Amino acid sequence: MRVGPATFVQALIDTRDEFDDLWALYLPIGVAVAAIVFGLVLFAVVRYRRRGDDLPGGREGLPFIEGLYALLLAGVVVFLVAATFRTNDRQTELASDPGAEVDVTAFQWGWRFTYPGEGVTVVGDDRRPSTLVVPTDTTVRFNLRSRDVIHAFWIPELRFKRDAFPRRETTFDLSFEEEGPMETGRCAEFCGLAHGEMTFDVVAMARPEFRDWLRRQRTAGEIQREEPR
């Protein structure tokens, strides 16, 4: 695993900004469509309310206004779907030279984070959550898998969730802009009785601090291995 100047070669993608931009696109369009639909319903209720026993006259064929409205809605749907796929493509694009790498293994009911090439592994369970430590301003490559059933790796603060499957590895990149602890990560796919306790802490550090943390973890692991059994 490398943490160095090469991390600036690849533009960092902030998942929060990406999905906030997408939400900012969906919200006004959704409000406008809802206003039109409710407005037309209210107009029909008032304009064509029952005034007697006579049935209203019918019309044959598709009225021009209704056809135009249907085409407009279809155009809005196509536009939103295209915008969603463009955002998803940016989210799934992998960096050519990530600055850090973490192997993530989900299991009932905990998480194991391994830092390849560093000799560091952090494991937790439903009673003692593990801590995912990552460097900031760096493209972090994640290799995600499940040891048993389907789980979901979810960091709410990043607006990011990815499913973990047995016998299949999923790879994705994330970036962390701000230092410090983040909102608790969790499994977002029901996976058994202790699903609600399948959480993990997330801490982002500046790259020098992250390297120091890796060194301390290696030292602690070596001391534990040398202790008599």
N, C-alpha and C positions, 0 to 999 in steps of 0.2 A: 504494500500500500504506500502511495506517495502523497505527501502534502508539501507542495512547493510552488515555485513561480509558474510552473506549467499550468496550474489551475486557472490562470487568467486567459488562456488561449480560447477556451470555450465560453461563449456568452452564458451567463447564469439565467435560468428561468425561475422566476418567483411564482410558485403555484397560487399563492394568495392573490397576487395582482391579476393573474390570468383569469381566475374564476370570478374575482370581483368585477373585472371588465365585462365578462360574459353575463353576470347577474345584472349589471348596469344596462345591458342591452335588452335582456329579457323583461325586466321590470316595467319600463315605460310602454313597451309594446303590449305586454299583458294587461296593463291598466287601460290602455286605449281600446283594445279589443273587448275587454269586459264592459267598458263604458258604452261602446257601440251596441253590444248585445243586450245589455240591460235597458239601454235607451230605447231600442227597437221594441223590446218586449213591453215596456211601459207605454210606449206610443200605441202599440196594438191593443193593449188592454183598455186604454182610454178612448182611442178612436173608434174601435170596433166593438165596444161593449154592447151587450144585448139591449135592444130598445123595444122588442116585441117578439112575437112568435115566428116571424118570417125569417127564413134562413138567408144569409148573405149570398149574393151572386158569386159564382166561381169564374176563374179565368183559365183558358187553355194555353199550354206552352209555358216557357220559362221567361218571366218578366226580365227586362234588361237590367234593372237595378239589382235584383236578386242574383243574377248571373255575374254582374260586376263585383258584388260583395263576395261571392264564392271564389272568384279568381283572386281577389285581394287577399283573402284568408290563405289560399293555397300559396300565394307568393310569400306571405309572411312566414308560413311554415317552412318553405324551402330555404328562405334566408336564415332562419334560426338554426335549422339543421346544419346548414353549411358552416355557419359561425361556430357551432358546437364541435363539428368535426375538425375544423381548423385549430381550435383551442386544444382538442384532444391530441391532434398530431404533434403540436408543440410540446405537450406534456410527455408524450411517449418517445420523443426523439432522444437518442442517447449521445452523450458527449464523446468525441473522439479520444479525449485524454482526460478522464476524470481525475480529480485531485485526491480522492479518498475512496475507500471501498469497505462495505460492511455486508457480511453474509447474515441474513435474518432467517431464523428457523422458528416457526410457530408450532406450538404443541398444546395439548390440554393439560393445564391452562396457564401457559406462560410463554416467555420469549427468550431466545438465545441470540445474542449479538456477537459475531466473531469478526475480528479485524484481520483479514488475510495478510500473511507476511509479518505480522507484529507479535504473534504469540499471545494475543489477548482475547479472552472470551468472557462475556458477561451473561449469566443465566439467572432467571427469576421464575417465580411461580405465582399462583393466585394468592399466596400469603405474603410473599416478599417480591414485589415487582422489580424487574431488572431496569437498568438505566441505559438508554441509548445516548452516547456522547458523540457529538459530531463537530467538525470545524466549521467556522463561519466563512463567508465569501469564497466558498469552494464548491465545486460540483462533486457531490457525494453519490457514488454508484452503490445501489442496493441490489442484492441477489436474494430473492424471497422464495421460500419454500415452506411446506407444511409437513410435519412428521406423521400426522394421523388423519384428521378430517379437514374440511375446508374452513379456513379462518380468513380474516381480513385485517390487513395492516392499515391503521387509520391514525393520522395525526391531525386532529381537528383544526389546530391553529394554522396549518398549511393548506387547509381545504383539500386534503389529499387522502385517498383511500385506494388500496389495491388488494385484490383477493390473493390468498395463498392456497395453493392446491397441492395435494399429495402427488408425489412422483412427477412434479413439473416445476421448473424454476422460472420465475418471473423477474425480469431485470428492468430497473428504472433509475432515473437520476432525480435528485432533489438538491435544492440549495437552501441554506439557512443564513438569513441576513443579520439577525440580531443575536447578541450574546445573552446568555442566561437561561434559566429554566423556561420551558414552554408548557402549554396545556397538556395534561396527561394524554398519552397515546393509549389506544385500546383496540381490542378486536371488535369489528363491526359486523361480524357474521355469527349468528347463534351457533354455538359449537358444543353445548352441553351444560351441565348443571352449574358450573362455576364460570360461565361465560362472562357474567357481569364483573368478575374480579380479574379478568385477564387483561391487565393493564401494564403499561411501562412508562417510566419517566423519560423525558427528553431534555437534554442539556446541550446547548450550543456554546462552544468556546472559540476564542481567537486561536489561530493556528499554532502559535508558540505554546499556548497553554494546553492545547490538545496534544501536542507532542510530549509535553511534560506529563500529562495524564497517562498516555500510553506507556511511558517509561516507568511511572509508578506502578501501574498495573502489572507490567512484566516483572518488576522487582518483587512485588507482593506474591506473584505466582511462583517465582523461583524460591522464595523463602518457604512457602507452604510445601513445595515438593521436597525440600531438604529436611523438613521437620521429621523426626522419627515417628514411626507408626506404632 
